[in-house]
Amino acid sequence: MKNVGIVGYGVSIPHLRIKTKNIARAWNSSMNPGRALGVHEKSVPNYDEDTITLSVEAALRALERSTIQSNEVGAIYIGSESHPYAVKPSSTIVAEAIGMTNDYMAIDTQFACKAGTANMQIVIGLVSSLMIKNGLAIGTDCAQSTAGDALEYTAAAGSAAIIIGRKNIAVKIIDTLSYSSDAPDFWRREGETCPKHAGRFTGEPAYFKHIMMATKNILEKTKTQPSDYDHVVFHMPNGKFPGNVALKMGFTEKQLKAGLVVGNLGNTYSASSMIGLCSVFDIAKPGQNILLTSYGSGSGSDAFVFETTRELTKIQRKASKTSTLLVNKKYISYTSYLRLKNKIVL
């Protein structure tokens, strides 16, 4: 992966939020499962927001941070489990909206919450092989949940876009690998509106196994150890799991802090670990090492090792930071949340 790296990045988060305590209150719950999971509030897409509009905004911010134009992007891959159309790509709509030419590769992908990082691996391969000069990998979701289910307290909306290229590299890509198996912890059949999950089974044999094995393997492959990293990002289904993984594997709370955004955002599924990564990029200094491990139910994890360069400091302030997007918010009631969820316009 010599001379291949990240040349631009951007995030999009809806303006609206709902506090998890208000969800609990609506269900007359004596306890707030969201608080127990370390999620205090979550983002909510408005009537005119979906994974396509969020992807457009994130992609434009990524381009704003880069030194390339949209017509220099040779591929666009969008990962989500909530594409607006069952048959019609999101990728071509986003490409048209951001001004790409017609000479590009495009596809929508799906692998639960790791579709975005899988796209990063695909684009890395295309750029490394010299098939394209620059490629755009997007992870985006407006996560679905059944009313009253535990997922309702965490399922959120957001998007992250990463441009990978060979010139003016802000973040070097040192290595990447994956760990996958058939672990049916979370699923949604064709025609069903909301996913189902296997409760506690989503933890130890699924999330923890895959995250820890992928992380262990990339540490061994790169001959590094937890103390070698300045920042670490794990997929954030809630606020507890990433911290537990860090503790088990010898990482510290300080290493995890910059990318742990789930508490005031919720689980943005395919965008989750990528938004955490972008949050780290916002504050990282040149010469720092970053480890990222995503997770997608079904199941699999993608692990990456990055090293920041001086170019990163030149682009950090060129677009809205993740922290700015997180504080730019408006709270809504549970009634308003249901209207938005069911597309009821008054």
N, C-alpha and C positions, 0 to 999 in steps of 0.2 A: 504493500500500500504506500510505497514511496511516492512523495509528491502528490498525494491525494488527501483532501481534508475539507473541512467545513468553511465555506466562504460567506455564508449569510444565514441568519436565523430569525424567526419571528413567531409571535404568539398572539392568539385572539381568545378573549374570554368575554362572555356575555356580561352586560351591565347589571342585570337583575340577579338578586340573591334571595334565598329563603333560609332562615335559621332552623336548624334541626329541632330545636326546642318547640318551635311552632308546629312542626310536623307531628311531634309527639303529643302536643296539646290537642291537635285536631282529632287524634285517635284516642283521646282520653287515657293516654298511657301514663302510668305513675313514674316511669323512668324514660330517659331520652337515650335510645340506642346509639344515636349519632355521637353524643358526648362520650359514651363508653368506647366508641370506636375512634375517638380523637378527631371527629369532624363536627365543627360548630356551625358551619353554614355551607351552602353549595350554590353554584351558579345555575341559572335557569335561562334557557333560550327564549327570546321574545317571539311574537307572532311571525316576524319577518326574518328570523334567524334559524338556520339549520347547518348541517355539516358543510354544505357548499359555501354559504356566505361566510362562515367562520374560517374556512380554508382560504378563501380569497383574501380576507383581511390578514391572516397569518403570512400568506405567501407574499403579499405586497410589502409587509414589514421586513420579511427576509430579503427581498430584493432591495429595499431601501438601505439595508445594512451592508449589502454587497457592493462590489464594484462592477457588476455585470448588468446588462439589460435583459428584459424578459425574452427578447428574441434570440438570446444566447443560451437559453435553457433547452436542452435536447431531450429531456424526459420528465414526465410528471407522474408520480405514483401516489395515490391517495388511499390510506388505510382507515377503515371504519367498520363498525357493525351497525351503523345507522345511516347508511346512504339513503337519500331521499327517494331514489328510484330503484325498484327491483331490477328493471331492465332499462338501462340508460346510464352511461358512465358519469360520475361526478367529475372525473379528471378532465374531460374535454371542456366542460362548462367553466371550470376554474381556469384552465389554460386560456380560453377565449377572454375571460374577464380580466386577466392580468396582462394580456397583450402578447402572448406567445405566438410564434408563427405557426404554420400548419405542418412544419417539418419536425415533428417530435414523437416520441413514444409515449403512450398513455395507457394506464390501466387502473382499475379500482381493485384493492385487495382486502382480504378479510382474514384475520386470525385473532379474534377477540381483542384483548387489550395490547397485543404486541404487533398489530398490523403496521403501525407507523415505523417501528424500529426495523421490522422486516424489510420495509421499503428502503430504509437507509442502507441496508446491506445490499439490496438489489442495485441501487444507484451507485454505491461504492464499486460494485463489480463492473458496471457499465463505464464509469469514469476510468477505473484502473485499466480496463481493456482497450481504452482509447476509442470506444464506440461513440461516446459523446464527450463534450468538453465540460458541461455542467448539467446537473440533474437536480430535480426538486422532489424531496420525500416529505409527505405530509401524514400526520396522525391526527385524526379528528373524530369527535363523537358528540352526539346529543343523546346521552345514555338513557335507556328505557328502564322502567321499573314498575311493578304492579303496586297499586295503591295499598298501603298498609304493610308491604313487605319490608324486610330489613334493608333491601337495596334502595328503597325510597329515600333513606337518610343520607346516602352517599352518591347516588347516580347523578352526574353533573354534565356540563357541556363546556367544550373548549377545543382549541386547535393549536398545533405547533407545526411549523414548516422549517425544514433544514435544506439549504442549498449546498451541494457537494461539488467541488471542482478541483482545479489544479493550479490556479493562480491566486495570489493574495490570500493565502490560507490563514485563517484566523485560529483554527483548531486542527492540529494534525490528528489523523486517525491512525493509531498505532496498530490495533488489531481488533478483530471481532470473531465471535463464534456463537453457536446456538446449542441448546440442550432441549430435546423434545421427546414426548411420549404421549400415549393415549390415556389421558386422565380426565374422564368426563365429569368435571366439577361444575360446569356452567354451560348452558346451551339454550338455543331458541330454534324451533323448527320453522320451516317455511309456512307463512301465513299467520304465525303467532305474533302478537304485538310486543309482548314483553318476555324476557328470558326467565328461565328457571335455574335454580342452583341447588347444590347438594349440601347446603348448610355448613356444618363444621368440616366436612370433607374438603371444602375449598381451601382449607388452611394447610395443615402439615403435609399430607401426601401430594398436594398439588402446588400451591404457591411456594411454600418453603422449600420443597424438594427441588423444584426447577430453578428457582432463583439461586439457591445455594450451590447447586451443582454447576450451573453456568458460570457463576462467579468463581468457584473453586477452579474450574477448568481454565478460565482465562488468566487467573493468577499464576497457575502452573505454566501455561503456555508462554506468558510474557516474563516468567521468572521474577514476579513481583510479590509483595505481601501487602496487607492492609495499610500498614504504616507508610507505604510509599505514596499514598494518594492524599491529595489535598481536599478533594470532594468525592462523594459517592452518592449515586442516585439509584434507588430501587423503585420498581413499580409501586404505586400508592393506591391500593384498593380502599385503604382506610389509614388512619394515623398511627395504628399500632404495629401492623405487620412489618413495615420497613425498619422500624426501630428494633424490633425483635430479631430480624435478620442481621442487622448491623451488630447487635450485641453478641449473637451466636458466632459471627464470623470474625470478630476482633476489630470491627470498625468503631469509631467513636461518634458520639452525638454531634460533636463539632464538625466532623466530616460530612454528616448527613444534613445538617441544618439548612444550608443554602437552597437545597433542592426539595426540601420537604414542604410542599405548598398545599397539601391535601386538606389541612385543617380549616382553611378559609376558602376552599375551592370545591372540594368534593373529588370524587373519582371520575375523571374525564376519559376513562377507558383507553382508547387507542392514543390519545394525546397525553395521558397521565405522566409517564416517565419522560417523554420528550419535553413537556412543559417544565418539569423539574430540571431537566438538563439545561434548557434555555435560561431558567432562573439562575443556575450556576454560572452560565456564560456571562450573565449581566454583571457579575461581581468578581469574576475570576481575574487573576493577574497573569502576566506572561510567564511561561515556564512551569505552570502548575499541571499536575496529573489528575485526571478525572476518570472515574469508573462508573459505568452505567449498566444496569441489568434490568431489562424489561420482563414482563410476564404476560402471557396470554392464555386464557383458559382453554383447555382442550387437549394437550397443554404444551407450552413451550416458553423458553426464555432466550433472549438475545443479549449477549454481553459485549461491551465495547470498552476499549482503553483509549483515552484521548490525551493530548498534550497541547496546552495553549501556546500561542505565539504573540509577538508584539502587535500583529495585525488586529488581534481581538480588541485591544484598547481603542483602536481607531473607529470601530463600528458599534461599540456598546451603546453609545448615546444617540445613534442615528435614528432610532425608532423607540416606541414606548417599551419600557422595561416591564417584566412580569409583575414586579412589585407594584408598579403604578397601576396596572390593569386590575390587580387584586383589590386595591383600595378605592378604585373608581366604581362605585356600586350603589344600587338602590334596593332596599329591602321590600319584599312583597308578602302578602298574607297567604295562607294556605289556600283560601278560596281563589285568589288570583292565580296562584300556581296551578290549580286544577283547571282553570279556564284556559290557561296557556297550553297546558299539557294536552287538553282535549280540543284545542283550536276553536274555542268558543269566543267569538268576537262580539262584544256588546256595543 
